[in-house]
Amino acid sequence: MITSRRGFVGGVSAAALLAASRSAFAQKKYDDGATDKEIKIGHFCPYSGPASAYGVIGQAHQVFWKMVNETGGINGRKIVFITLDDGYSPPKSVEVTRQLVEQDKVLCLFNTLGTPTNTAIHKYVNQKKVPHLLVSTGASKWGKPKEFPWTMGFQPDYHTEGVIYAKHALANVPDAKVAVLMQNDDYGKDYFEGFKEGIGDPAKIVKHVTYEVTDPTVDSQVIQMKDSGANVFSTSRRRSSPRSRSARRPRSAGSRPSISTTSRLRSHRS
């Protein structure tokens, strides 16, 4: 059985198709990145930079594919797993993706990490018709097969999580006055939009401040939230960055919020 990820263009006559296929198939049975002996899979994640703690995911992938190869590969084919460091920087993500697709000629991209980073390559990989599989981000934009048929997410979306956190806060603090610390990119905006939907009354959000992923600290934002009189503190949280300590900052600044919600399904009650 001949395998290809790209369909033939419609409208070609049966005679022309048959004539062309004899020579074309003799030369190439598979798309770039696949042979009878190996399959090339591309990946990027931040091994350096503000989200470098997530580099452990890429390390785990390398160990997994090594195990797959040691146990016979996939139908006898060896997996060549090429993982590159994008530093959680969208311009760098574009650069390494072009390298994977145009130079390394991978068959597909697998579990590339980050909302802003995958957003930066979203149109490119779909134009190139390169499978963009199991994207490692919960942004709601990945579930659009009509517009972007080559991209597939896999985890619960951030918008839905934001709704859940807001409802949890309301169930535990009926008089909730919320201060939100939002990462200023698509990742943070997805959470915030979901949180607003879940909270219902926009007046309950008494303070909304943002930070950049490259900010060295969030001290000034935390002081603003403390001074707002909020009794609920909500933030999307990642390790290896200044906001990873933000859940503790309101208390150290003299404020004791009733609930702090984060993006990692953890709640902290005073």
N, C-alpha and C positions, 0 to 999 in steps of 0.2 A: 504493500500500500504506500503510495507516494504522499508525503506530508508537506503541506505548505500553509503558512499563516495568512498569505494574501490570496484572495480569490481572483479568478480570471475576470477581465473586464467584459461586461455584458455587450452583446451585439456582434461579437466576432462570429463569423460563419463557421459551421461545423467543419467544412473542408479546410479552411485556413487554420483553424485550431489544431486539427489532426496533423497537418503538415508541419506546423511550427513546433508542436509538442515533441515530435520524434527527435529533433535535434536538441531542443532545449532541455528535455528531461534527461537526455543522454549526458549532458554536461553538468546538470545541477538538479539534484533531487530535493534539496532542502533550501531554506532561507539562510541568510547570513547567520553564523553562530551555531549551526548544527551540521554534523557530519555523521557518518556511520560509527565514528569512534568517540565523539565528544559533543557536549552542549555547553556553549558559553552563556553565562548568566551575569548580568551587570547589577551593581548595587553601589549606593553611596550612603554615608552617614557621617556625623560629626565626630571624627577621632580627635579633633582639636577645636578650640574656640569655646564660646559660652555654653554650649550644650554638649560638651565633650563626654559627659557621663554616659550619654547614649551610645558612645562608641562600643560599649560592652555588647550591644545588640549585634553590631557587625562582627565582633569577635565570636559571638555564639553562632552566627550564621556560618562562619568559616569552619568552625568545629563540626557543625552539622553536615555540611557538604563533604567534608573530609571523611566523616563516618559513612555517608552514602557511597562515596567512591571505594572505601575499604570493604564495603559489603556488596560490591558488584556494579555500582553505578545505577543508571536508569536504563533498563533494557540493554545492559552491556555497555552503555555509553558513559564515559567519564565526565563529571561536571567540572568545568573550569569556571570557578567563581571569582570574579574580578570586583573587588570592593575598593572604593576610593574615598578619600577624605574631602568633604565639601565644607567643613567648618561651620555648618548651619548658616551659610551665606548664599542667598539665591543666585548672585552672579557666578559664584564658584560652582554651584549646582549645575548651572547651564553649561559651564566649561567642562566639567567632568562627564556630564551626560553626553555631550558631543563627542568626547573622547571615546566613551564606551560604545556609542552607536556607530560613529564614522571611522574610528581607527581600530578599536578592538573588535568591532562588528559582532556584538553580542546578539543572541537570539531574542532576549527579553530583558527587561528591568524587573527586579524583584525586591519588594519591601523597602524601597527607598524612603528615607525618613524625613519628616517635617512638613508642616503645612505650607509655609512660604517657599520652601525649597522645591517641593513638588509642584506648587502653583507655577513656579518659574519655568518648568519644563513641560507642563501639561499640554499646551498646544503643539509644541515641537514634536513630542513623541507620538502624538496622534496623527500629525501630518506625515510623519515617517512610517506610520503603521507598525510601530514597535510595541509589543505587549508590555503594559505598565502595570504589573501585577501586585496585588496585596499591598497596596500603598500604606506605609506605616504612618498614618495620620487619620484622625477621626473627623476631619472636615466634611461637611455635608455635601460639598461640591463633587465628590468622586462618584456618586451614584447617578450619573447622567449618561446612560449608554447611547442614547440617540445622538447627542452632541459630541461625546468623547468615548467612542466604542472600544478603544484600546486601553482604557484606564479602569482599574477595578480596585476598590477599597476592600476592607475586611473587618474593621473594628467599629464599635458603637460610635455614633457621631457626637461631636462636641456640643452641638446644639441641644440634642436630647439630654446629655449629661447636665448641661446648664439648667434645663427645666427641672430636672430631678433635684439638683442642689437647692434651687430656689424653693421648691415645695417642701423640702426637708427643713429649711430654715424657717419657713412660715409655720410648719407643724410644731416646731419646738420654741419659737419666739413669736407669738401672735402679734406683738407690738413691734415687729422688726423694723429697724432703721439700718439700712445696709450701706456699707462702704465697699466699693469694688476697685480692685487693683487689676488692670487689664494689660496684657501684653499687646503692644500696638502693631498687630499684623493680623492676617486672616485667622490664625489659630485663636488669638484672644478675642477677636470680634465674633467668631462663631459661638464661643462660650457666652459672651456677654449678651448676644441676641437671644440665646436660649434662656439665660438667667432672667432677662427682662420679661420674656413670655411667661416664665414660671411664677415670677413675683407678682404679676398682674398690675398692681397699682404702681405707676412710675414714681409717685411721690415717696414710696418706701426706700428708694435709692437716694440717699442724702448726699453721697459723694461718689464720684467716678473719676479715677485718675489712671493714667497710663504710664508705661515704661517701655523702653526699647530693649531688645534682647542683648544689646551691647552695653547697657548701662552698668557701671561698676557697683552701684548700690541703689536701693529703693528707699533710703532713709527719709528723704524729703516727702515722698509720696505717703509713707506711713504716718508721718507727723500730720499731714493734711487730713488723713482718715481719722486719726485720733481726735483732732480738733473738731471733727464734724458732728460728734455726739452719737456716732453709730454704735449699735450693739450687736451687729453681725458684720463679719469681715469676709469677703469672698475674693479669691484670686485663683487664676490658673497657675499651677505650680510645677516647676521642673527643677530637678537637682542640677548642681554644677552651675548655678547662676544666682544673682543676688536675691531673687524672690524666693529661693528655696528656704531662706530663713525668715521670710516675711510673715509667716504665721505666728512667729514668736515675737516679732518686733512690736506689735501693739501693746503687749503686756510689758515689755521692757521699757516702752515709752510712757507707761503709766495708765494704759487703758486695758480693760478686761472685757472683750467682746463675748457675748453669750455663745456664739458659734462662729467658727472659722471654717469655710468650705474651700476645698481645693480641687484641682482637676485630677486627683489620683484617688478618688473615692475614700477620702478620709475626713472625718469631722473631729474638731477639737472643742470640747466644752469646758468652761471654767468651773 
